[in-house]
């Protein structure tokens, strides 16, 4: 069960026995959680927890069409959840948001898996409550 509680300018997220605080405004939190609630975007992020991936491989890995995957990647980029870089003809995607990493960690994903894509990120406004 996931519980959300707003206090001042913080959102507390309670998942199992873990709680994290995200210092963001409410609108940003809602956008982030809406993005994660959509199955295709969730699958994309889940795959990117293993590290950077080429856009050409993602549709196969999530069992979606290229155009559908592209639309969701664009949404995740616009929300600041993902980042992309070009390597020759390939476009590579990776996770940009430390908040996303912490949420997936709270959901029980292994720290080793998350570390592959999130370890380089600086500590930001996320902390234990």
Secondary structure, DSSP 8 states (H G I E B T S, - for coil): -EEEEEETTEEEEEETTEEEEEES-HHHHHHHHHHHHSHHHHHHHHHHTT--EEHHHHHHHHT--HHHHHHHHHHHHHTTSEEEEEETTEEEEEE--HHHHHHHHHTT--HHHHHHHHTTS---SEEE-
